[in-house]
Each structure stands twice: as C-alpha cells, then as structure tokens.
Amino acid sequence: MTVREEQGELPAYRGMGAFVDALERLITQPRRERRWLPVVLVKRAGDQPLGAGLRGWLGGERRPLTPHAYLAEPDGGRWPLALFDEITAQLARTTRACGGGRLRLPGLWLLKTVAEAEEAVRSGPRHRLRDHLYARHLEESAFARGLWRLAGEERDDGLRGDGGVPAALWNFLVGWAFQSLPRRLFLARARRRLLWFTRWAEGQRGPGPFFDQLRALVPRADEAGRLEDLDRVLVQALVTDLDRAARGRFPRPWRRRRAHRFVVLFDNAGAEHSRVQRFIRELRSEAKEHRATSLLVLAAGVERIGRYLPDVEREGLGQAADWLRQGLRDPALVADVSGLVITLPREDLSADDRATYQLRRRRRLPVRRPRIGPAAELALELAGLAAAAALALLAATAGLLPLPEDDGCLGSTFLGSDGSCVGVRDSAVVDDLEEPVRQVLERIEDENRRVDAVTAELTADGLGAPSRTVISFAPLSGGAGAEDPVRGGVLAQLRGIALAQRYGNDRALDTGEWVPLRVIVADAGDRYRDAVPVARHLVDLAEDDPSIVGVVGMGQSRRTVYEALDVLDAAGLPVVGTAGTADELLGHGRHYYQNAPTNSRTAAAMAAFLRYAEPIAERDGTASRAEQVLLVADARDAYSGSLAESFQAAYDPERTRTLLYSPRNGLPQERDEKLVEGEEQSTRAELARTVCRAVRQEPHTVLVWTARGSEIPLFLRELRALSRDCPRLTLLGGDEVSNIPITNEQPWAEFEGLTLYYALDGGGPLLNAGQEGTEFATRYAAAYESAYEDVRRTLAIDPRPALAWDALRYLSLAVDEAWEATGRVGERLDRTAVQTALYQGLGGFDGASGWFDAPGAGDGGRRTQDRLVLILRAARGEEPRTELACGAVTRDDTRTTWGDGPWPCPGD
C-alpha cells in the first residue's frame, strides 16, 4: 500500500473519476437513446469548489466542451427575470462556441416579453398585447424592422406630418405586405411555438382565447406574490425550447452538431425557499411529467428540496456514480425518480482541491467533428436535393418513372383503403351511393344553399347572425343494398341530422336571434376504416375555413375512431357523439361530448334485467328467470370488448360463461390485447354448437350478445341446423341489435324459436313523452314516411335518427351560446368560442332521445348522468314492447324503478 492510499486520498480520486465518467455518459447520450434527465443535488458543498471545478472541466481549454451555464448566486439576481436571462445568455454563448450555431429559445422569449409588459398593455384590449409582442420582435429582428420602416407610416396611426400624402399613399399600397402580413405570420408562428402552452392553459382554466390565457397564466415580472407561478411557466418554456433546439433536423447542420445535452451548474442553491431551489423544483416536476431529455442540472449546497419530490440519496461520489451507471443501463430502475441527492463525507470534501485539478485534466467530451463547416455542409445538401430533383424530372420525362395518375375521386374526396372515395361527399361527386342516401344528401345540400342565400341578404343589411358549418362524420354507405347492416345505420343518422338542421335553421332565419348552420358530410370509409386520414383532411379544411365550428358523428366504437378523435382534439375541434357508446371514447381528447348512454350504463341495465326479470318463455306459456348466462364477445373489437367487460363487472361471475368469437371480415385488428377472457371459438359453427350444448344442458340459459349486431343473423343461420337439439333460444343483445332489420322478421326467418330482447339508447317507444321528441317524430313522418304509425314503429326500434337529431341540436345550442357570449360579433364566433361554451356547460334541455344534463367539462364531465336506456322485447309478428326503462325521459320524468317489483334502476 502506498502512502497516498494510507492517507485516504486515492479513493477520493477514484470517486471523482467515476462520477465524472457517469456525467460524461449522461451528457453524450445519442439523441435517439435519451430517456432520462436526473437533477443531481449535492449536500454540504456550498462552500466547496465542486461547482467551480465542474465548470472548469466543461469550460475546456480553448473552447467549451458542451453548452452550459454556471450560476453562483442563490437568489438569481434582484430582477425576477435575471435568472433566466443569465442562463439563456450563457447557453447561447457556449452553444455558438461549440459550433452549434445560434441558440433560439422563442417560447421563453415570448413569455418573458409578456411578463415584462406593463399593466396598461396587459389589461387593455388584446391587440395591445399583440402589438407589444411584435414591437419587441422588431427590436430583435433586423429583417422585420427593415420591412416595417420600408412601408413607412402605419395606416392605423394616421399621419404625423413627416411624410405627407405620398407617404400615406405608399403605406396604403405596400403596408399590407411589409407590415400586416409579417405581423400575422409572426403571430401564427408564436401560436405554433406555444402550442404546449395552449394545451397546458386549457388544463388549468379551460378553453379560451390565446391572449387571455397569456395574460392570466403569465404573471407580471414585478408581481412579487406570483413569482412561483412565473417560474413554473418559464421553466416549462425553457425545457420545451431546449428539447426542440436539441433535435437535429434536415437541412440544419448547426442543429445536428448539437450532439450533447445542455448543462446548468449551480454553485450554491441557497436556502430552502431560495429562487434557485424553486427553479430546480419546477424543473424537476416538468422533466418528470414530460420526460424532457435535453438539460442536465447539477446543484451544490442543496438542503431540504427532497421533501417536495422523492429523491434517491447516495453517500459519496463513488456510490452516486454507480447509481447513475445503473440508471443508464436499466431505465426501469429510475423511471419514477427525478433527483439524486449526494451527501459528501468529509474525506471527499478534503480532496476537492485535488479533485478540481483532476477535472481540468479530463477533456474527453467533444465528439468527432465533420471536416467541412456547416455552411459548406448545407450547400452540399441543397445541391444533392437539386440533383435528385433533376434526375427524377428527367426520368419522368423519359417515361422511366411512372407519374401518379388521377384516382377518379372528384371534389374534396380521395381514394380510401378499400378503393372507394372518402372525405367530403355530396350527391354529385361519385356514383356509388344508394338512392336513399343520395336523397338525404340532396336535402342537406338544398338546406345549405338556402342558408347561404338568406344569410347573404341579412348580413348585407346588418341583420342576423352569420352562418357556421358543422361536419357530419360517418361511414357514408348503407341503405337497402348494404352488405353489412351496420352501415345501414348511417342512413338513419343522416336523416336525423338533416331534420335537425332544417328545424334549427327555420328558427334562426325567421327571427335572426340564432345562428343558422351549414352541414358538410364527410365519409370515413367502410366501418371507419379511413377515419384517421379523413380527420386530418378535415383539420386542414378547418384551418382554411374558420366558419367550421364542430363535428357530429363517431357513431361506432372502433380503434380508428379513437385515433381520429385524437386528431380532431389536437386541432381544437369539438365533437358531439351520436350512437357511439364505449366508455373509452371519453378518454380520447378533451373536446368530445357523449350523447348516447355509455357501455357501462347499458351493461348495468342488462344485468339488472337478467337479475330480476323472467325472460325465458316456457312451453306452457309461463316465464322463468335465467339460471345461466352465455356471454358472446369479440375480444378484438373495441365496442364488443368494452360492453362485455362492463357486463362481467355488473353481473354474477359464477353464473356467466364467456365465449369469444372474432369474425373474419377483413378489417384490421382493433386491439393487440384482450379486454375480456373466455373460451375461444374458432368458427361461427363451433360457436353455435357450444351454445346449443349449453342450452340443452340448462334450458334456463340466456345468450347475452355483446358482439356486433350484424353477426346475429349469420349465427342464427348456423344455429338453425342444430334446432332439433335446441329448438328455443332467448337472446339479450346490446344496442347494436337495433342494426338488424326486425320489422321484416329477418331474425325469426333464420331461427324460428328465437325470443329477442335488446337494449335501446333512449327514445324508442317513449319518443312522444317530450315536446322535442314529438316535434322530431312529426317532422320525420312528413319527410320520410307516409303514415305516422310507420314512423313510430321505425323509431321504436332504431334510436339513431333521434340520437343524430339530438347531437346536432346539442352543438347548435353551443353555437348559439357562443354567439351571445361574444357579444354577437361574427368575427369572434369560431370553434374556440364554441368549445368554451361546451366546456362551461349548456344547462339542461329535452332531447328526442331523453333529457340532457349538460354541465360542461368544468362542472362534472362531458356526458349526461343517468341517460335514458331501455330494454325491449321483440317477437315475430308483434311490435317491440318496453320491458325496462331507466333514466331521465324529460326534465320532470326520471325513471328510478322498473317492472312489477318495482326493481331499482342502475345509476351511474
């Protein structure tokens, strides 16, 4: 053993060396492998040169080893923004010195500018804050400032006498191009860069105008009582901007050269409530919540910060280095940890001077640099692109490269995945629509033309409200020749929407007190197969047309529907559902509002019915209760899995046997995992044999069908071949059963011994209980049927027309509320105003499918509690009969019991 080892100095060197090696690996992680951002906190080192030593190491000899900032004062400076100014200035300087070009932090700059604005600017009209931001931008940008000066006087300011009439005329001619247009582009770019802020603000305060959110959530820099709120939002901006700045993008070689993380060193974090400690707390919370990976922070002199967030503590630099290396090898070990607290023992502190010396000798961070500079690299990239484009053009001209051909879809449609035209549709675009669908499209188009003509006259005279546009989102196919009866429900939905549009516009155009609506019909493809690209197409359309204020539809619960909802939600388009029932729909986006009862509520009603009713018909004419339930589910289907899972939770598991069957229909897999477990049935024939055996063994068996309703006739056809062994079957289905044509006796034609019960999403036989339902049925009879009795029979078994009527009426009420809230200013009536009205709530109103309590997302949710749900009995040659009705029929009629018991209704 050497003398140096006896004095305990070599272990200190080894601890420091391992610690610095671990820091180096953290800083130099490749971009695609970055997954972890720890905040390293060092206790009892405030008076020691540890931070200075690390600064010397990162500073290098001729240039910095990595972009970094170093701060020694725990208060961050007297001016509230001094801390952020110093950090950004040092990071910008060291980034340029490392060859990373100019470091831009636009989001942080914008929010700091808002915080520095005077109270008169912030409390005045929105345009004052907008003009203040652009004025500061002119101070920063020589190009924008030159354009502004070139245009001369601004038109809104009038003449100041220095330019006279020629200056005013010149500004009138070019001011829009050199002043107005650049300002609009600046504001559009600012909104895009602060998209994260908009989403965060909606979570804090709900939807609202962009500048109002800025004024509310970015405190003034001189508000001493809100410094913590100011730090919170500025830290989010800093981390977001640094993450964006660390992404290498083509063709930006300066960005790609930023191969290392940014580093911030604090030599003394100060007391528990110091500015630096608060900054570190907010940074750790932001990094943990959003998994930021661009910034590494090391702070010495830290005290009790760990009580706000969980820390991992290690004794000495050697143990800290081991923990950091383990986290790099296995991120799962540190997934829930955002901070590492290192307590330095005295033997480590005594070696700090020598450790500082060792740090100066470690110069291993720089990566290998390209031989050519960034400007030459950019020139080569652009030259390569030009050469590739020239070769492609030459190949196309010579016929070697096939050019894209016209897909045959006209207007706003495009070719879908199954070869049909999807997107915005009308009756004249393509020829593949059934005649009933074409007729209802023509009805909607005629109403749109009426709205355009009347509103043009009213607005020219300064009267009435401007029209707004709503998108109907559904698979636009169906009718009598539909291959899949599920798609026939779209015709019913379109009929309800057309009636609701006409009804609302009659009131709006006659009085001028409400907003008339136009309707655009969008085809989402066969069973929503193309829902996602169509949703993106609609978002682009809404960006070009600000009159589009919302969407109605999403009538099925499928994976593609969930993804389409996410796309529409990101664009801020509110969506009011029609017949979609899965509980998971509400989890996709904050702008979706539920119309139909959820699967959990429908399943609870089905379970209550089987628990108390006597659904099984005996041969002697009596009825019996169910002793066993066979639950049929498609575990890969989003709707079926959700309804089956809810039924399993609501009914006795000991009396339930689950059978899983997935039809081979050519559709993509809905789910990778199963929501329910059960016995796999490989074919429809095997499913029929299993059901038949179970019914023969236990005659008091009810088949609960939670799969798609279109599969029931095909299943009954298989069961008919086994009818000698099981001549009778009692079936209870979900709301999908209403897709089966029952009036023409199709189920009984397939299996004569069927006793059918099914759930209905509101309305139905109780349609005339309220004024709105009566109005709807009357208009439906006048538009589509010859006799009112035929209408009543149709609507008693199919809730989709009533649900679609209610969905458009729901959105129409929100548009009217937004119109009033904006002071009846047409320019302010946009999708943001409508979303705000929906978020704040519309109160309650009667619908054709039952009572709606619409409290808004801020006061309880985006769906009505205890929505009306029914269970009907359908028999051959008989009209459907209501067996169970639970929920709110009208404002004054809420069903809390049912049956002869009376038995209690399930609640939400």
Buried (B, 14 or more C-beta within 10 A) or exposed (E): EEEEEEEEBBBBBEBBBBBBBBBBEBBBBEBEEBEBBBBBBBBBBBEBBBBBBBBBBBBBEEEBBBBBBBBEBBEBBEEBBBBBBBBBEBBBBBBBBBBBBEBBBBBBBBBBBBBBBEEEBBEBEEEBBBBBBBEBBBEEBEEBEEBBEEBBBEBEEEEEEEBEEEBBEBBEEBBEEBBBEBBEEBBEEBEEBBEBBBBBBBEEBBBBBBBEBBBEBBBBBEEEEBBEBBBBBBBBBBBBBBBBBBEEEEBBBBBBBBBBBBBBBBBBBBEEEBBBBBBBBBBBBBBBEBEBBBBBBBBBBBBEBBEBBEBBBBEBBBBBBBBBBEBBEEEEEBEEBBBBBBBBEEBBBBBBEBBBEBBEEBEEBBEEEEEEEBEEBBBEBEEEEEEEEEEEEEEEEEEEEEEEEEEEBEEBBBBBEEEBBBBBBBBEBBEEBBEBBBBBBBBBBEBBEBBEEBBEEBBEEEEBBBBBBBBBBBBBBBBEEBEBBBBBBBBBBBBBBBBBBBBBBEBBBEEBEBBBBBBBBBBBBBBBBBBBBBBBBBBEBBEEEBBBBBBBBBBBBBBBBBBBBBBBBBBBBBBBBBBBBBBBBBEBBBBBBBBBBBBBBBBBBBBBBBBBBBBBBEEEEEEEEBEBBBBBBBBBBBBBBBBBBBBBEBBEEEBBBBBBBBBEEEBEEBEEEBBBEBEEBEEBBBBBBBBBEBBEEEBBBBBBBBBBBBBBBEBBBBBBEBBEEBBBBBBBBBBBBBBBBBBEEBBBBBBBBBBBBBBBBBBBBBBBBBEBBEBBBBBBBEBBBEEEEEBBBBBBBBBBBBBBBBBBBBBBBBBBBBBBBBEBEBEBBBBBBBBBBBBBBBEBBBBBBBBBBBBBBEEEBBBBEBBBBBBBBBBEEEBBEBBBBBBBBBEEBBBEEBBEEEBEBBEB
